[in-house]
Amino acid sequence: MPVRHRLLAVVVAVLWGANFIAIHASLEIFPPFFCSALRFLLLAIPTIALVPRPQVPTRWLVGYGIGFGILQFAFLYLAMDVGMPAGLASLVLQSSAPFTVVLGAALLGERLSARAAAGVGVAALGMAVVGSQRLDAQAGLLPFVLTLLAGLGWAFGNLASRLAAAPEPLHLTMWMTVIPPLPLLAVSLAVEGPERIGAALADSMTAAAIPAWLGMVYTTLLATVVGSGIWTWLMARHPSGTVAPFSMLVPVTGLGLAWLLLDEVPAPLELLGGVLVVGGVLWASRPSTRGRPGASGGRIRHEVHEDDLGCTPVSGSR
């Protein structure tokens, strides 16, 4: 994976880390399912009108919308609404990375090196440490489990976007937003009810709702269009096991901003879990020495795989 692509992955991590602060602001006004539906609806309307449909199989477009859009954000918004702190949510959602690597190996036939497996294992251990601390939290274990389910949804979305291999990744990202609004609105009406939705819309017209709308703008434009667009572009060019672990750098931004802006101070063991998560991804994403001068005493091989995690895709998986 070239250095410039790694830097792009880090940019996405920063954008998505700050996104949890924006989501927190929006949930102060809007109920979770309606909030997630509104997030995608604001993008779906101009997408249908202005953006050409991506030339990808419909099943992968729909799969991307269900995994990345519906499952991830329905569970994430609900988790934060029932007590998951914004900073901690940015950490636990990175369970998508080990989920993606495991699913990539199981469903796409990507082989996993010992180093990559060790890095993902360390990150998973970090998640377990964080989860153990949620047992004693006031909100209980439910928000943690819901956030894990959001990470699993993201992982399925990662695989669908990779299999789509869109020639115009931003078009795929934009058209993904067409899938979630109606299902999420249906869930919102069934679970949250018309009265709660109506009250939220009335509150959204007041000056107190300005932070919520600013959060919605950040979420739709920067996190979804810019962040997801870059992410999809990377997933289309590299094995999922190479790109996905960079998402575990998101907590560096998310935890830091939540600490500064929301006074969310994580417990010492939660910080330890975060260190394990970040350490796992840094170890797993170390550049491979295969095909480089000095690696085997020979010249550089031009056919060397790009997968720096050591996940060597078998035929048909790229």
N, C-alpha and C positions, 0 to 999 in steps of 0.2 A: 504494500500500500504506500504510494508516494507521500512525501512529507506534506505537500500542499493539501492532500486529501485528509491527512491526519489533522491538520490545522482547521480544515472545514468542519470536521467532526467535533473538535473542541468548541468552535463557534456555536454549533448547534447545542452543545451541552450547556453553554452559558445562557443562550436564549431560553432553553427549556427549564433551566434552574430558576430563572426569574419568573417564568410563567406560573409557578406555584403561588407566588405573591399575588399575581394578577387574578388567579382563580379564587384565592381567598377573598379578595376584594369583591369579586362578582357574586360570590355566595352570601355576602352580607345582605344582598337584596333579593336575589333570585333563588328559588328552590333548585336542588341539584339536577334533576332530570330535565327540567325546563331550561335551566342555564346551559346545559350541554347541548340541548336541541337548538337553542337560540344561537349559540356559538357557531354551529355548522350552517344554520339557516342563513345567517348573514353572509356567508361565503357561497352557499349553494346557488342563490338567485343570480348573482352576477356571473357565476361560473357557467350556468346553463346558457345565459345570454351571450357571453363573450368568449368563452374558452372552447376551442375545438376538443371534441371527445378524443381521448387518447386511443391510439391504435393498439389496444391490448385486448385479450380475451375477457369477456364480460365476467366470467367466474372469478378472475383475479381482481378485477376492479371491485366487485361486490365483496369478495373476501377481505380485501384491504379496508373497505369501508366498515365492514362488520367488526373486524378485529381491532384495527387502529382507531376507528371512530366510535362505534357504538359500545363495544365491550370495555375498551380502555377507559373512556371518559364517563360512561355511566357508573362504573364501579369507583373510579377515582373521585368524581364529584360527590357521590354518595358517601364515600369514606371520609372525605374532608368535612362534609356536612354533619356527620355523626361523631366527629371528634378527632379525626386524624390531623395532627399539626402540619402546617404547610411544609416546613423544612423537613420533617420526618417523612412526609409523603414523597418528597423529591428523592429520598434515599430508597425507600421500600419499593417504589415503582420501578427502580432499576433491576428488580427481579426479572424484568423482561430480557435482560442480557443472558443470564444462564438459561432461562426458558428458551430463548431463541437458539442458542448453541445446541441445546439438547434436541429441540425439535428439528433443527437443521440437520443434525446427524441422523435422527430417526426417519425423517420424511424426505430429505433431499439427498441423503447418502454422503454427506460431507464427513470425512474422517477427522477425528479429533486427536491432536497430538497430546503427549503426556503433559507438556508445559501448559497448553491451553486448558486441559482438564484440571490441572492443579490450580490455575488462576481462577477459573470459574468456581472450583470447590472452595477456595478461600473466600470468594465473594459470597457464596451461598452460606458459608459459616457466619459471615458478618450479618447476613439477613436473619439468621437464627438467633444471634445475640440480640439484635434489635427486637425481634419478636418476643424473646423471653422477657424483655423489659416492659412490653405492652401488657403483659399479664397483670402487672401491678398498677397500671395506669388507670385513671378515673374512668376513661371511656371504655376500658376493657380491650379484649383481643379483636372484637369485630372490625373496627376500622383498619387494623393491620391486615386481616384476612381479605377484606374488600380491596385493599390496595394491591395485595398479591394477585388477586383475580384480575385487576386492571393490568398488571404487568404481564399476565398470561395472554390477555387480549391483545396487548401491544405486540407480543411475540408472534402471534398468528398473523397480525397485520404486517409485520416485518417479512415473514415468509411469502405472503401473498404479493407484496410489492416487489420482492426480488424475483418471483416467478413471472410477474407481469413483464419485467424487463422493458419498461416503457421507453421508446425512443425520445420522448419529451417528458421527463420525470415530473416537471412542475405541472403539466397538464394532468397527469395521473393524480398528483396530490390535490389539485383543485377539484377534480371530478370525484375523488373519494368523498368530498364533503357533501355530495348530492345524496349519498346513501343514508347517513344517520338521521337527518331531521325528522322525517315522518315516523319512523319507529320510536325515536326518543320522545316525540310529542305524544304519541299514543301511550307510552309508559307513564309520562308525566300526568296526562289526564286521568289515567287509571289509578295511579298511586298518590299523586299530590293533589289532584282534584281541581276543578275550575275555580273554586273560591280562593285557594292559595295562589294559583297562577294569577287571577285577577288582582288580588291584593299586591302581589309583587310588581305587576305592571303599573299599578297606581303609584306605588312607592318609587318606581324607577323614573317617574316624572318630576321628582323633587330634587333639590340641590344636594341632599345627602347621598343621592345615587351617583354623583359624578365619579367617585372612585370606582364604583362597580362598572360603569360604562367604559372608563379608561382601561380597566382590567380586561373587559370584553374586547376592546380594540386591540390591545396588546396580544391577547390570546389568538384572535382571528388572523391578524396581519403578520406579526413577527413570529409567534410560536408556530402557527399553522402554515402560512404561505412561505415564509422565509425558512424557518427551521425545518419543517417537514419536507419542503422542496429540496433542500440540500441533502437531507437524510435519504430521501428516496433516490436521488441521483447517485449517492454513494452506494446504497444497497443494490442498485442495478449494475454496478461495476465491480463489486467485490463480494466474496462469499459472506453470507450472513454472520458467520462466526468471527469475521474480521471486523466488521463495522459495529455490530451490536454492543460489544463490551464498552465502547466509548460512551454509551449512554450512562454508564456508571460514574462518569465524571460530573453528571448533572448535580448530585448532592453537594458538591463543593460550593456551587453557587446558591443552590436552594437553601441549604442549612445556614450559610453565611448571611444571606439576605433576611431570612426569617429571624435570625438572632438579632440582627441590627434593626430591622423595621417592625417586627412583631413581638419582640422580647421573648421569643421561643428559645429557651436554653435547654439543649438536650442533656440527658443524664450522661454521666461518665461512660457507662457501658454502651449507651447508644452511640456515643462518639467513637468508642472502640470498634463497634460494629461498622461504623462508617469508614474508619481507617482500613479495616479488613476488606471492605467492598472496593474502595479505591485502590488499595494495594493489589488486590486480585486482578483488576483490569489492567493496571500498569504492568504487572508481571506477564499476563496473558498476551498483551499487545506488544511485547518487546520484538524488535525487528528480527526476522529470521536471518541466520548466517548462511543459509543454503544459497549456493550460486554466487557468493561474493569472494573477492580475492582473499586468500588465506584460509577460507573455509575448508578447502580440500586440496590446496596447493596448486590448483589449476586456474584456467581462465574463467571469466564470467560466462555462465550459460544463459543464453537469451530466452530459453523456454522455461526458466524457473517460475514457479507459481508465485502469485502476488500475495498469497495469504500469509501474513506475518504471524498469525496465531498457530500456524502449523496445521490448519484444517485443509487438507488437500481434497478438493471436490472431485468426485468420480465423474465419469462421462455422463453428460446430460444434466449435470447439476448447476452449471453456470448459466 
